[in-house]
Amino acid sequence: MQHRSLLNGQEECVTFQITMVKAFYSISLIWNILRRYLPEKISGNIRGMRVFTDNTGACFDVSVPDMERFEDIF
């Protein structure tokens, strides 16, 4: 079975989510967290970020080759 994005069905992508305890006001908070802890190669390949309606998290796609490294870091 192939990996597919839950956001748009694209093959070779895996959807992850980040959940925060408190609501945030800008998606840039999530981007800053990802850029701080991930290598530029992985953070630059993140696609399709969507914020939850209650602003307590976001979901996004990571390519399959970067998936294992992403899981190791987080």
ROZA-706323 format. One line per field, with one value per residue: y, x, z negated of N, C-alpha, C, CB in turn. Coordinates in steps of 0.1 Angstrom, whole numbers. Glycine has a CB too. Layout:
N
n.y: c(Y,...)
n.x: c(X,...)
n.z: c(Z,...)
ca.y: c(Y,...)
ca.x: c(X,...)
ca.z: c(Z,...)
c.y: c(Y,...)
c.x: c(X,...)
c.z: c(Z,...)
cb.y: c(Y,...)
cb.x: c(X,...)
cb.z: c(Z,...)
END
This chain:
74
n.y: c(-12,22,52,80,114,128,151,159,136,131,110,94,111,120,128,149,162,190,198,223,235,259,283,298,327,331,314,314,308,280,274,285,268,244,251,256,232,213,201,223,211,193,210,228,212,208,207,221,231,234,252,244,249,260,271,257,241,225,209,191,181,158,146,111,102,119,113,95,107,130,120,109,133,147)
n.x: c(8,6,20,-1,-12,-33,-45,-47,-45,-22,4,32,35,31,9,12,5,6,0,-10,-11,-23,-42,-30,-20,-10,1,27,40,40,55,79,86,90,111,131,138,141,162,170,165,144,124,119,106,81,46,13,2,-23,-43,-59,-94,-98,-74,-54,-35,-19,-19,1,19,46,72,77,105,116,102,109,132,119,102,120,132,110)
n.z: c(0,9,-4,-11,-10,-35,-32,-4,11,25,38,22,0,-34,-60,-87,-121,-142,-175,-198,-232,-238,-220,-190,-171,-146,-117,-113,-137,-138,-115,-123,-145,-131,-113,-132,-143,-123,-96,-68,-44,-48,-60,-40,-22,-31,-26,-19,-43,-68,-91,-121,-128,-154,-160,-174,-164,-136,-103,-79,-50,-46,-26,-17,-16,-36,-58,-79,-91,-100,-119,-138,-148,-159)
ca.y: c(0,34,64,91,126,128,164,160,123,130,99,97,121,116,140,150,173,195,203,232,236,272,288,308,337,331,301,316,301,266,274,288,256,234,255,256,218,205,206,231,202,188,220,233,203,207,213,220,234,239,255,239,261,266,277,250,232,225,196,194,169,156,136,98,101,127,109,88,117,139,113,109,146,150)
ca.x: c(0,14,17,-8,-15,-47,-50,-51,-44,-10,12,45,34,25,3,15,-1,12,-11,-5,-19,-30,-44,-20,-26,-4,7,42,45,42,67,91,90,95,124,141,143,143,171,164,161,131,114,117,97,67,36,-1,-1,-36,-44,-72,-103,-97,-61,-46,-26,-19,-15,9,25,60,75,81,119,119,93,116,140,110,97,132,134,99)
ca.z: c(0,10,-13,-5,-18,-39,-28,10,18,33,35,17,-11,-47,-67,-102,-127,-155,-184,-208,-243,-237,-206,-185,-163,-133,-112,-114,-149,-134,-106,-131,-152,-122,-108,-143,-147,-111,-86,-58,-33,-52,-63,-27,-14,-37,-17,-22,-57,-71,-105,-127,-130,-167,-161,-184,-157,-121,-97,-67,-43,-45,-16,-23,-20,-48,-69,-90,-98,-107,-131,-147,-154,-168)
c.y: c(12,44,74,102,125,142,165,147,121,118,103,108,115,128,138,162,177,201,211,232,248,275,298,317,338,318,302,309,286,265,276,276,246,238,255,242,209,210,213,222,197,199,227,225,201,214,212,223,240,241,249,251,267,271,270,240,233,211,200,181,170,144,123,97,108,122,104,98,126,133,111,122,149,138)
c.x: c(9,10,9,-11,-30,-53,-55,-49,-31,-2,26,46,27,21,6,7,7,1,-5,-15,-28,-32,-33,-27,-21,2,22,48,49,54,80,96,96,109,135,147,146,154,164,159,147,121,110,107,84,57,22,-5,-15,-37,-58,-81,-102,-83,-52,-36,-27,-15,-8,14,40,62,80,96,123,111,100,125,131,105,108,133,122,93)
c.z: c(0,0,-5,-15,-22,-35,-13,18,26,28,30,7,-23,-54,-82,-107,-139,-162,-195,-220,-243,-223,-202,-174,-148,-129,-112,-126,-145,-125,-114,-139,-143,-117,-119,-145,-135,-103,-75,-47,-36,-53,-49,-18,-20,-29,-24,-36,-59,-86,-109,-129,-144,-170,-172,-177,-142,-116,-84,-62,-43,-35,-23,-25,-32,-60,-81,-98,-106,-120,-142,-155,-163,-175)
cb.y: c(0,40,70,86,139,126,175,171,121,143,90,99,134,107,141,152,169,206,192,246,236,283,294,300,351,343,298,330,301,260,285,300,250,233,270,261,212,203,194,241,191,180,231,236,190,212,205,207,243,230,270,231,256,256,291,242,218,236,187,204,168,152,140,87,106,141,99,77,125,142,99,105,157,156)
cb.x: c(-10,13,30,-21,-13,-48,-40,-43,-56,-2,14,55,27,35,-12,30,-16,24,-20,-3,-11,-23,-58,-8,-25,6,2,46,34,30,65,89,77,86,123,134,132,130,179,174,171,132,120,129,104,68,36,-6,10,-47,-43,-70,-117,-101,-61,-55,-29,-9,-27,20,19,66,86,76,127,116,83,125,148,98,92,144,135,88)
cb.z: c(-12,24,-19,2,-11,-54,-30,16,26,32,47,28,-6,-56,-65,-104,-131,-151,-189,-203,-256,-245,-205,-179,-169,-132,-98,-113,-160,-127,-95,-141,-159,-110,-103,-155,-155,-103,-80,-52,-31,-65,-72,-20,-12,-52,-4,-18,-64,-66,-108,-140,-127,-178,-163,-193,-161,-116,-95,-70,-29,-59,-6,-13,-8,-45,-64,-85,-88,-98,-127,-140,-143,-159)
END
